[in-house]
């Protein structure tokens, strides 16, 4: 069986199924997604959509999608959803907010009110936005669900706040509590923090995680300007990049705005530039493979094919040095590590930053990684392994003339062979991209429209 289109078909199937199912639930039980003054439909859809790719559901669809009518498959999945969710009806709701001065946190946080609030989901986001925080030059409350330590001299206007242990239950819905406890917890936590801190502006990095989106929704409820900052680029636009709850969103360059805007009509998109300092290139000789999260378009079959392709390249081109970069949240098994490091021309990267990897990489190989696009900022040529014929990485690198696309392993080896051996062929990609680069990546320091000044205007609006 050709597994290639399956992952995209499953994504489309589950998206349509969940939207219809949630709409039906709301018709039958109008209060089901109410949490005080909030309607939490989108965070619920986000949560179920993510669940659908990490549970056994995808295996059921894989087994049936070519042999059973779509109506029968849909009925089975709706039955599974009913088992998951209709079991926990009816719904009990309550709202029990205390005055802010009654909270223990009030005395601790009151001196940080009216500041810029920045939420950090992980350390990679902190690394990306650190230079901008310094440029902002105003009091900032930097929140994360882990401890952050910054140099007090460099970041003398920044207060770090670990919010992992902050809990609150003022907003309650028995259905949400049982089925989506993280959604309930996040709305309560951010509702309390915004009431206590009354931030002048809220900034999130990336903006696709559930935590960031709920913070954006709560900010809107309290009329606090909300700002998203691009950190990555998705192959697909699932729930986490549609209908984003931010007033403004800063992109790397103008070419990203048109595509994103078509799915987010209520957000104003602006060019913010690429926030990292690209720095000087080293000698670019490495071909680097980027692993991704094994979800959505990378099931087990897809993942295994990627591993075998790396091994095939190492065997076919023994004098070429290959780097392999694991996904930081999905580390390779010891068995796969041993398979890859058995080749003398493969190096498994440990403790390398993206900037360090990009600086020495000439060809960047992945299937749908955001790094395919981000690497262009460092003049890396993207090579998309599009084992699925159902969708192309957007933009189509090969059609645009500054990258390569291969639909199978044989084509991949053939194109890589030409790339390694033919200097003129390599140069054509670089020449084309250099003419287009400014449309994708504008240097943060070179922007005439300055993100820092825009934030300052929001503060003093």
N, C-alpha and C positions, 0 to 999 in steps of 0.2 A: 504493500500500500504506500502511495506517495503521501507522506505525512505533512508535506510542505504547507498546503493551504489551511490545514486543520486549525492551527492556533488562531489565525485571523478569523476563520469562520466561527470558532468558539467565542471569540471576543465579541463579534457582532451578535451572535445568538444570545449570549448572556446579557449583553447591554439591553437589547430589545425586551427580553424576558423580564428583567428586573424593573425596567421603567414601567412596563404594563402592570406588573404585580404590585408595585408600590402604589401606583395610581389607583388600582382597585381597592387596596387596603384603606387608602384615605377616603374613598367614597363610602366604604362600609363602616369605617370607624374614624370619623372626622378628627378626633382628638389623639389619634395614635402617635403622631409625630410632633405633638405640641409639648414644649418644655418652657413653661411660663410664657413670655412674649415671643419666644423663638419657635420657628418651624424648622425641624432638623431633618427634613427629607433628604437633602443633598448629602450631608454627612452619613446618613443611613445607607443611601445608595452606594456611596464610596466604600463603606465598610463591607457591605454584602458583595460588591463587585470584587474587592480584594480577596475576600473569603473564597469566592468561587474559583479562584485560580490556584489556591493552595490546598484545597480539599480534594476529595475523590470525585467531585462533580465532573471535572474535566476528563477523567478517565472513562466515566460513563458515556459522556458525549463522544469521545474518541471511538468507543466501541460501537456506538449506534448510528453515528451521523450519516453513514453511507448505506445503511441497510434498513432503517426504520423511517416512516413518515415524520416530518417535522412536527406535525400535530401531536403524535404519540410521545415524542421526546419532550415537547413543551409541557404536556399534561403530567409527565413523570416529574419534571423539575418543579412544576407548580405544587405538586404533592409534597416534594421535599421541603419547599419553602413553607408550606402550611404546617408541616411537622415542626419546623424550626421556630415559627413565629406565631401562628394562631393558637398554639397551646397556651400562650401567656396572656390571653385576653380574659376578662375586660381590663380596662386601664384605670389606674388610680393616679390622680394628679394633685400636686399642691405647690404653692410658692410661699416661702417663709423667710424672706430676707430680713436680716437685722439692720439697724442703723450702722453705718460704717464705724462709728466710734466704739461700738460694742465689741468689735473684733480685736483679738490680741495683736494681730499684725498692724493695726492702725498706728500705734505709737512707734513701731519699728519702721514703718514705711512713709509716714506722713511728710517727712522732709524731702522725699523723692517725687513728690507730686508735680504734675505739669511738665514732666521731662519727656524726651523722645524714648519710646519703648521699642526695643529690638528683641525679637525672639529668635533663638538659635536652636535648630533641631539636632545638629551634630557638629563635631569638630571641623569637618570639611567646610561647613557653612561659615564658621568663625574665621577660618583661614582665608576664605574668599572675601569676606566683607571687612576684614580688619583694617585695611588701608582706608576704606571709606569712613569707618567709625572715627579714625584719627582726624580725617579731613573735616568731619562734621563740626568739630570744635564747639560743642554745646553739651550740656548735661544729658547723659544717656543712662537709662536703666536697661542693662543687658540681661535678659532672662533665658534660662535653659533648664531642662530637667536633669541636669548634672552640674557638677561644680566647675566653675571657670576661674582660672587665675591669670590675670593680665599684669604686665609691667606697670606699676603705679606711676612711674615717670612718663611713660609713653601714653598711657590712657588715664590721665589724672582727672578727667571729667566723667569717667565711666564707673558705674556701680554694678557689680555682678550679683545676680540674685538666683539662687538655686530654688526652683519652684516645685521640685519633685514631690516633696512631702506636704504641700499645701492641699488641704481637702476642704470641701464645703458641700452641703446638701440642701441649699436653699431652694433649688429647682428640682422638682421630682416628678417622674413619670414611671410607673411600675413596669410598663412594657420596655421602655428605653433602658431602665436599670438592669433588667434581666437579660435582654437581648443585645444591648449595645452599651455595656457599662463604661467603656472608654469615652464614648460620646457624652454620656451624662457627666462623667468626671471632668472632662475638659470644659464643657459649657459652664459648670459651676465654678471651676478654678479661674477661668479667664473673666467670667462675670464679676467675681469678687475682686480680682486684681485690678481690673479697669475701674471699678467703683472706688477702690482704695487709692489708686495712683493717679487717676484722671489724666492719662498721658496726652501730650499735645499732638503727637503723631505715633502711629504704629507701623513698624517696618518688619517685614518677613523676607527671608532669603529663600529662593526657589518657589515657595508658595504652593507646592503640590501635596504636601503632607497633611494628614487630617488635623494635626495640632495647629498648623499655620492657618488652615481654612476656617477652623472654628474661631480662632483668635480674630480673624478678619470679620467674621459674621458678628461677633460680640462687639467689636470696634464700631461697626456700622450702626448697631443698635444704640450705642451711646454717642453717635455722631462724631466719632474720632476719625480723622482722615487715615486711611489705610493704604499702605504702599507695599507692593511686591517688587522684588529684584530678581531678574533672571540669573539662574546659576547653571541650568542645564537645558537640553532641548530634547523633547520626546519624539520617538518614532510615531507612536499612536497618540491620539488625544483622548484618553479616557476621562472619567469623571473628575480626576484630580486636576485636569487642565481646562475643563469646560465650566462656564459660569463661575469663574473664580470670584471670590467675594471682596475684591480690592477696588478701591477708587482709582488707583493709578498702578501701572506696572511698567517698570523700566527694563528695556530689552538691550541685548548686546549691540544690535544694529537695525537698520530700517527694514531689511528683508524679512525679519521675524514678525514684524507688526501685522502685516496683511493676513497671514495665516492664523495667528492667534486671535486677531480681532473678529474673525468670522465666527468664532465660537464663544466670544465674550463681548457682547454688545454694550454691557453696562460699565466696562472698565476703559479708562483712558490710557492708551499705550504711548510711551515716550521712549526716546533713545537715551539710555543711561551709559552705554559703553561697557567694555569688558574691564572689570575692576582689578584684575591681577596685573602685576607688572611682568610683562612677557620676558624682558631681559634679553641678554645676548644668547644667540644660539651656539651650541657646541657643534662639533662635526656630526652631521646627521647621517648615520649609517645603519641604525637599527630598524628592523621591522618588528612592530609590537602588536601582540594580540591582546585584546581586552575582553575578559570574561564579564558577564552580566548577571543580574539576578535571574534565577531560573524560573521565570514566570511569564505569563501573558504570551509572548511569542517565542519563548525558549523553554519548552518542555524537555523531558528527559531525552527524547530522540534528537531534538535540535542540539542540545547540550553535548551529547555524545559525538554527534557529527562534527561539531566545532573542535572537540579534542582530537579526533582522528585527523582533521584537516591540518592542525598544527603539527602533528607527528609526520604526516605526509610531506609537509613543506620542509621540515627538518631533514628528512631523508633525501628529498629531491635536490635540496640546495645546501650541501654540507659545509660550504665555506661562508654562508651567510649567517650572521649572528641574529638570533631571534630573542626578543624579550616577551615574557608572558606576565600580564598583570591580573591578579585575582580581583574579584569584586570584594570590597572591604567588608561587606555584610554577609557574604556567601563564600566562605573560604573553601578551597578545593579539598577533596578527601586526600588522605595520605597515599592512597593507591594511585590516584591521578597525578599527584605531585611526583611520585616515584617514576611513573611512566614518562613524564615530560623531562624531568631532570636527568634521565638516563642518556639523553642526547647531549653531546658536548657543546652543540651550538644553540642550546636553549638555556636561558637564564630566567628563573622564576623570581620576580621582583619582590623584595621585602623592604618595607620602610622607605620607599621612593615616593616623593610627592608627584602629583600629576605634572607640575611644571618641570620637574627634573626628567620625567619620562618623555614629555613632549619635546624637550630641548634636544634630545639625541635621536628622536624617531623621525625617519623619513617617510615610512608607510605605516599607517595605523589601520589595523584589521579588526572588525567587529561586525555584528549583525544589526543591532539597533541601538548601540550605546550612544549616549549623549556625547561621549568623548570623540566620536567621529566628527562631530561638528566643532566641539571646543578645540580639538587639535589643529583646526585650520588657523586659529589665532596664532599658533606657533609654526605655521607653514608646514604642518604634517599633511601628507596626501592621504585622503580617506579611501579605504577599500572595504566596501559593504558586501558581506557574505549574505546575500538575500536568498536563503534556501526556500523561502516562501515566494511563490509566484503571485500571491494574492495582493501584495502591497509592496511599495517601494519606500525606502527611507526618503523622507522629505527634507530638503530638496533632493531630487534625483542627481546624485553626484556625477554620474557618468554622462547624463544628458547635458548637464551644465558645463561639462568639460574639464572639471578639476578633480575628478576621482574615478574610481573603478567600481563596478558592480559585477558579482558572479552569482549565478543561480544554482550552481552545484560545485562539488569539489573539483571535478576535472577542469571546468572552466576557470576555477579559482587558481589552480596550479599553472594553467596555461597563461593567464594574465600576469600572475606573479613572476613567471619566468621571463616574460617580455620586459616587465618593469625592472627586474634585477639586471638584465643583460643590455638593455637598450637605453643609453643616456639621452638620446634625442627624444624618445618616447616619454621618459620621466620629465624632461624639461617642458614638454607641452602642457602638462598639468599645472606646473608652477607658473608658467607665463599666463595662462588663462585665469588662475586664481588671483594672482597679484592684481589683475585688472578689476576683479570683482570684490576683493577683500573688504574694502571700506563699507560696502553695503551690509556685510555680515558682522564685522567687528570694528567698532570704533574705539580707539583708545580713550579710556576714562579721562586722562589728563589733557587730551586734545579737544575735548568736546567744547563747543561754544555754548551749547545748552548744558548747564551744569546741574547735575543731580543734587549736589550739596545746596546750591542756592534755591532750588525748587523746594527742598525740605525746609529750609529756613523760612521761606514764604508761607508754608503750611503752618509752621510753628507760630508765626506772628500774624496769622490771618485775622 
